[in-house]
Amino acid sequence: MMKHTQLMLHFGKTVLRHLRLLPDLSKEPPRPRRAAGKRDPILEKLSIQLLRGAGCRGLDVIVRWNPRLRTTAGLACWRTRTISLNPALIEVSPSEVQRTLRHELAHFLAQHRAGRHRIAAHGPEWREACRDLGIPRESRCHNLPFKRARQERKHFYQCRKCNATLARVRPVKKRVACLKCCRKHNDGNYHEDFRFIQIPAPDRLAA
């Protein structure tokens, strides 16, 4: 009886040991992560030099080539300190790469100078930063020969204070306030009284 019990215990341990080695088919396989755009160390060094020349030190910037960009020349994400560039810029000209890089760096420089205050994306702070980065006549939008897909704006929002309207292709996922009212009534800081609220589509644009 003792030998039989020991044999069963040994068999049970062997089965459990093999089961641990088998993959768990009940769980979904992990989804592959989307590959991030390739970093450009040369443009990153150039960015640091340009920012230092404008009096901005200690701001590290990541520059990536993003193949997912189609109609946008570049994007600047202040939260991650990342600039994304459209690879199609290389086919246009090297000078266009430099101009777009400075355009996006101007967003970082303007926000760095403003601190925690909210500023307009292409307001006077940004225009001043453009001058300091060597592109004094920069416009807010590019006129490059990128194919643009027309997208209908289906989501509309309105400021509860001044009734300014905001139209977006995709729904706004975070709280956004009217910058004009925040500047006028709250020293440029966010306030719930000026938050955009969703409204029905205007009659002239409604389907």
DRENDO-1510 file (C-alpha; in Angstrom, 1 decimal, always signed):
<recs>
REC; n; res; u; v; w
REC; 1; MET; +0.0; +0.0; +0.0 .
REC; 2; MET; +2.8; +2.4; +0.9 .
REC; 3; LYS; +4.6; +1.7; -2.5 .
REC; 4; HIS; +1.4; +2.3; -4.4 .
REC; 5; THR; +0.8; +5.6; -2.7 .
REC; 6; GLN; +4.4; +6.8; -3.3 .
REC; 7; LEU; +4.0; +5.7; -7.0 .
REC; 8; MET; +0.8; +7.8; -7.4 .
REC; 9; LEU; +2.5; +10.8; -5.8 .
REC; 10; HIS; +5.5; +10.5; -8.1 .
REC; 11; PHE; +3.2; +10.2; -11.1 .
REC; 12; GLY; +1.2; +13.2; -10.0 .
REC; 13; LYS; +4.3; +15.4; -9.6 .
REC; 14; THR; +5.5; +14.3; -13.1 .
REC; 15; VAL; +2.2; +15.2; -14.7 .
REC; 16; LEU; +2.2; +18.6; -13.0 .
REC; 17; ARG; +5.8; +19.2; -14.0 .
REC; 18; HIS; +5.0; +18.6; -17.7 .
REC; 19; LEU; +1.8; +20.7; -17.5 .
REC; 20; ARG; +3.9; +23.7; -16.4 .
REC; 21; LEU; +6.0; +23.4; -19.5 .
REC; 22; LEU; +2.9; +23.4; -21.9 .
REC; 23; PRO; +1.7; +26.8; -23.2 .
REC; 24; ASP; -1.6; +28.0; -21.8 .
REC; 25; LEU; -3.9; +27.9; -24.8 .
REC; 26; SER; -6.8; +29.4; -23.0 .
REC; 27; LYS; -5.1; +32.8; -23.0 .
REC; 28; GLU; -4.9; +35.0; -26.0 .
REC; 29; PRO; -1.5; +35.4; -27.5 .
REC; 30; PRO; +0.0; +38.9; -26.8 .
REC; 31; ARG; -0.6; +41.4; -29.6 .
REC; 32; PRO; +2.5; +42.6; -31.3 .
REC; 33; ARG; +3.3; +46.2; -30.5 .
REC; 34; ARG; +3.4; +48.8; -33.3 .
REC; 35; ALA; +6.9; +49.6; -34.2 .
REC; 36; ALA; +7.8; +53.1; -33.2 .
REC; 37; GLY; +9.3; +55.4; -35.8 .
REC; 38; LYS; +13.0; +55.3; -36.2 .
REC; 39; ARG; +14.9; +57.8; -34.2 .
REC; 40; ASP; +17.3; +60.3; -35.9 .
REC; 41; PRO; +20.3; +61.0; -33.7 .
REC; 42; ILE; +21.7; +63.6; -36.1 .
REC; 43; LEU; +18.5; +65.7; -36.0 .
REC; 44; GLU; +18.3; +65.2; -32.2 .
REC; 45; LYS; +21.7; +66.8; -31.9 .
REC; 46; LEU; +20.7; +69.6; -34.2 .
REC; 47; SER; +17.6; +70.2; -32.1 .
REC; 48; ILE; +19.7; +70.6; -29.0 .
REC; 49; GLN; +22.0; +73.0; -30.7 .
REC; 50; LEU; +19.1; +75.1; -32.1 .
REC; 51; LEU; +17.4; +75.2; -28.7 .
REC; 52; ARG; +20.6; +76.2; -26.9 .
REC; 53; GLY; +21.1; +79.0; -29.5 .
REC; 54; ALA; +17.7; +80.3; -28.6 .
REC; 55; GLY; +18.6; +80.3; -24.9 .
REC; 56; CYS; +16.9; +77.0; -24.0 .
REC; 57; ARG; +19.1; +74.6; -22.2 .
REC; 58; GLY; +18.4; +71.3; -20.5 .
REC; 59; LEU; +15.5; +70.3; -22.8 .
REC; 60; ASP; +16.1; +66.9; -24.4 .
REC; 61; VAL; +14.2; +66.2; -27.6 .
REC; 62; ILE; +13.4; +62.9; -29.4 .
REC; 63; VAL; +13.1; +63.1; -33.1 .
REC; 64; ARG; +11.5; +60.2; -35.0 .
REC; 65; TRP; +10.5; +59.5; -38.6 .
REC; 66; ASN; +6.9; +58.3; -38.5 .
REC; 67; PRO; +5.7; +56.4; -41.6 .
REC; 68; ARG; +2.1; +56.7; -40.3 .
REC; 69; LEU; +2.1; +60.4; -41.1 .
REC; 70; ARG; +0.4; +61.0; -44.5 .
REC; 71; THR; -0.7; +64.6; -44.9 .
REC; 72; THR; +1.0; +66.0; -41.8 .
REC; 73; ALA; +4.6; +67.3; -42.2 .
REC; 74; GLY; +5.4; +67.0; -38.5 .
REC; 75; LEU; +4.0; +66.7; -35.0 .
REC; 76; ALA; +5.3; +67.9; -31.7 .
REC; 77; CYS; +4.2; +66.1; -28.4 .
REC; 78; TRP; +5.2; +68.2; -25.4 .
REC; 79; ARG; +4.3; +65.4; -22.9 .
REC; 80; THR; +6.9; +63.0; -24.3 .
REC; 81; ARG; +9.2; +65.7; -25.8 .
REC; 82; THR; +9.0; +63.9; -29.1 .
REC; 83; ILE; +8.9; +65.3; -32.6 .
REC; 84; SER; +7.5; +63.1; -35.4 .
REC; 85; LEU; +8.5; +63.8; -39.0 .
REC; 86; ASN; +6.9; +62.6; -42.2 .
REC; 87; PRO; +9.4; +60.5; -44.2 .
REC; 88; ALA; +8.1; +62.1; -47.4 .
REC; 89; LEU; +9.9; +65.3; -46.4 .
REC; 90; ILE; +13.2; +63.7; -47.5 .
REC; 91; GLU; +11.8; +63.4; -51.0 .
REC; 92; VAL; +10.9; +67.1; -51.0 .
REC; 93; SER; +14.3; +68.6; -50.0 .
REC; 94; PRO; +16.8; +68.7; -47.1 .
REC; 95; SER; +15.8; +72.3; -46.4 .
REC; 96; GLU; +12.2; +71.3; -46.0 .
REC; 97; VAL; +13.3; +68.8; -43.3 .
REC; 98; GLN; +15.2; +71.5; -41.5 .
REC; 99; ARG; +12.3; +74.0; -41.8 .
REC; 100; THR; +9.7; +71.5; -40.4 .
REC; 101; LEU; +12.0; +70.5; -37.6 .
REC; 102; ARG; +12.4; +74.1; -36.6 .
REC; 103; HIS; +8.6; +74.6; -36.9 .
REC; 104; GLU; +8.0; +71.8; -34.4 .
REC; 105; LEU; +10.8; +72.9; -32.1 .
REC; 106; ALA; +9.2; +76.3; -31.9 .
REC; 107; HIS; +6.3; +74.6; -30.1 .
REC; 108; PHE; +8.6; +73.2; -27.5 .
REC; 109; LEU; +10.5; +76.4; -27.1 .
REC; 110; ALA; +7.3; +78.4; -26.7 .
REC; 111; GLN; +5.8; +76.0; -24.1 .
REC; 112; HIS; +9.1; +75.9; -22.3 .
REC; 113; ARG; +9.1; +79.6; -21.9 .
REC; 114; ALA; +5.5; +79.7; -20.9 .
REC; 115; GLY; +5.9; +77.2; -18.1 .
REC; 116; ARG; +2.6; +75.8; -16.9 .
REC; 117; HIS; +0.5; +78.5; -18.6 .
REC; 118; ARG; -1.6; +77.4; -21.6 .
REC; 119; ILE; -0.7; +79.0; -24.9 .
REC; 120; ALA; -2.2; +78.9; -28.4 .
REC; 121; ALA; -0.6; +76.3; -30.6 .
REC; 122; HIS; +0.4; +79.0; -33.2 .
REC; 123; GLY; +0.0; +82.1; -31.2 .
REC; 124; PRO; +2.4; +85.0; -30.5 .
REC; 125; GLU; +4.6; +82.8; -28.3 .
REC; 126; TRP; +5.1; +80.3; -31.1 .
REC; 127; ARG; +5.8; +83.1; -33.6 .
REC; 128; GLU; +8.4; +84.6; -31.4 .
REC; 129; ALA; +10.0; +81.1; -31.0 .
REC; 130; CYS; +10.1; +80.8; -34.8 .
REC; 131; ARG; +12.0; +84.0; -35.1 .
REC; 132; ASP; +14.5; +82.9; -32.5 .
REC; 133; LEU; +14.9; +79.6; -34.4 .
REC; 134; GLY; +15.6; +81.2; -37.8 .
REC; 135; ILE; +12.2; +80.9; -39.5 .
REC; 136; PRO; +10.6; +84.4; -38.9 .
REC; 137; ARG; +8.0; +84.1; -41.6 .
REC; 138; GLU; +6.8; +80.6; -40.8 .
REC; 139; SER; +3.2; +79.9; -41.4 .
REC; 140; ARG; +1.0; +77.6; -39.2 .
REC; 141; CYS; +0.3; +75.2; -42.1 .
REC; 142; HIS; +2.5; +73.8; -44.8 .
REC; 143; ASN; +1.8; +73.8; -48.6 .
REC; 144; LEU; +3.7; +70.7; -49.4 .
REC; 145; PRO; +2.4; +68.4; -52.2 .
REC; 146; PHE; +1.0; +65.7; -49.8 .
REC; 147; LYS; -2.3; +64.1; -50.7 .
REC; 148; ARG; -4.9; +65.3; -48.3 .
REC; 149; ALA; -8.0; +63.2; -47.5 .
REC; 150; ARG; -11.1; +65.3; -46.8 .
REC; 151; GLN; -12.7; +64.2; -43.5 .
REC; 152; GLU; -16.0; +65.4; -42.3 .
REC; 153; ARG; -16.2; +67.0; -38.9 .
REC; 154; LYS; -19.0; +65.2; -37.0 .
REC; 155; HIS; -18.3; +66.2; -33.4 .
REC; 156; PHE; -19.1; +69.8; -32.2 .
REC; 157; TYR; -18.4; +71.5; -28.9 .
REC; 158; GLN; -19.3; +74.9; -27.5 .
REC; 159; CYS; -17.9; +77.1; -24.8 .
REC; 160; ARG; -20.4; +77.7; -22.0 .
REC; 161; LYS; -19.2; +81.3; -21.6 .
REC; 162; CYS; -18.7; +82.8; -25.0 .
REC; 163; ASN; -20.4; +80.2; -27.2 .
REC; 164; ALA; -17.3; +79.7; -29.3 .
REC; 165; THR; -17.7; +76.5; -31.4 .
REC; 166; LEU; -15.2; +73.7; -31.8 .
REC; 167; ALA; -15.5; +71.2; -34.6 .
REC; 168; ARG; -13.5; +67.9; -34.6 .
REC; 169; VAL; -13.3; +64.9; -36.9 .
REC; 170; ARG; -12.9; +62.6; -33.8 .
REC; 171; PRO; -14.5; +63.0; -30.4 .
REC; 172; VAL; -12.6; +64.9; -27.7 .
REC; 173; LYS; -11.5; +62.4; -25.0 .
REC; 174; LYS; -10.2; +64.8; -22.4 .
REC; 175; ARG; -11.5; +68.0; -20.9 .
REC; 176; VAL; -10.7; +71.0; -23.1 .
REC; 177; ALA; -11.5; +74.6; -22.2 .
REC; 178; CYS; -11.9; +77.8; -24.3 .
REC; 179; LEU; -8.4; +79.4; -24.4 .
REC; 180; LYS; -9.8; +82.9; -25.1 .
REC; 181; CYS; -12.0; +82.7; -21.9 .
REC; 182; CYS; -9.3; +81.2; -19.8 .
REC; 183; ARG; -7.0; +84.0; -20.8 .
REC; 184; LYS; -9.6; +86.7; -20.2 .
REC; 185; HIS; -11.1; +85.5; -16.9 .
REC; 186; ASN; -8.5; +83.2; -15.3 .
REC; 187; ASP; -5.0; +84.3; -16.2 .
REC; 188; GLY; -4.6; +81.7; -18.9 .
REC; 189; ASN; -5.3; +78.7; -16.6 .
REC; 190; TYR; -7.9; +76.0; -17.1 .
REC; 191; HIS; -11.2; +76.5; -15.4 .
REC; 192; GLU; -14.3; +74.2; -15.5 .
REC; 193; ASP; -16.6; +77.2; -16.3 .
REC; 194; PHE; -15.0; +77.5; -19.7 .
REC; 195; ARG; -14.9; +73.8; -20.7 .
REC; 196; PHE; -16.3; +72.9; -24.1 .
REC; 197; ILE; -19.4; +70.8; -23.9 .
REC; 198; GLN; -20.7; +68.7; -26.8 .
REC; 199; ILE; -23.6; +70.0; -28.8 .
REC; 200; PRO; -25.6; +68.7; -31.8 .
REC; 201; ALA; -24.3; +69.4; -35.2 .
REC; 202; PRO; -25.4; +72.7; -36.7 .
REC; 203; ASP; -28.3; +72.6; -39.1 .
REC; 204; ARG; -26.2; +73.6; -42.1 .
REC; 205; LEU; -23.7; +70.7; -41.4 .
REC; 206; ALA; -26.1; +68.1; -40.0 .
REC; 207; ALA; -26.6; +65.0; -42.1 .
</recs>
